[in-house]
Amino acid sequence: MTSGGGSGSGGSGSGGSGTYPYTYTCPGGYSDPVTIDVPNDSCSSQSERLAYTYGCNLIDDMPRACYNYYTCLGISSSEASATCGY
């Protein structure tokens, strides 16, 4: 988590990919349920982090969350850096 806190809860994808409900709570107390789409189970935490970061508009953390998500998917570091500005 970033400084300022935040939390989330949800299940995990099944069969290596899928969707599942996830609810994040922003540092200011705003909470929102979303559906997480994960291409594989190993990227579920990066998917949740991306949803939390963008949903809470944590602009300072967006490049890192984006980069971590795309590199988890197997995108090259250089392409992820160019895409995410990290």
N, C-alpha and C positions, 0 to 999 in steps of 0.2 A: 504494500500500500504506500501511497505517497504521504508526506507529512500532511496532517490535517485529518487523516483517518479515512474511514469508509469501510464498507463491508458488502458482502454478497452471499447469496446462497443459491443452491440449485443442485441438480443431479449431474449425471454425466451421459455422454452420448453412448449409444450401444452399437455393437458390431463394427467398431472402428470409425464410424461416422454417424451423423444424425443431428437432430435438434433436441433441445431440452429447455424448460423454463428456467430463467435465472432472474433474480431480483437483486439489484444493487442499491445501496444507500450512500448518497453523496455526503461530503463533509458538512454541508449545511442542513442535513436532515431529509432532503428530498429523496424519495424512493421510487423506483420504477421497475415494473416487471417487463422483461424482454424475452424473446426466444433466441437462444444461442444456436447458431449453425456451425458445427465443427466438422471439418473434413476427416479428422482422426482424433482418437482419444488423447493422444499425446499433446495436442494443441488446445485442450479445453481451458487450461488456466490462462493461456495467452488470449483466447477468445473472450473470456470473462473480463480480463484486464482491459482489453480494447473496448468492450461495451461500457464498462465502468468509467474509463477515462474519457471517452467521447460523450457518453451520456451525462456525465457531471461537468462537462466542458472544462476539463483540467488541461488547459492548453500547454502548459509547461511539460506535461507528461505525454502528450500525444505522439510526438516523434518516436519516443522510446517504445511505447505500447504498440505502435504501428510496426516498427522495425522488428520487435520480438515476435509479433504475430506472423509477419510475412516470412521471416527466417525459419520459424517453426514449420511453416508450410513447405519449406524447401527452396524458397526464392533465394538467389545468391545475395550475399551481404551487400555487394555493390548496387544491385538493382533495388534491394530493400532500402538502402540508404538514399538512393535517388528518389524513390517513390515517397518515402516518409520524411525526408529532410533531416535525417539523423546521422 
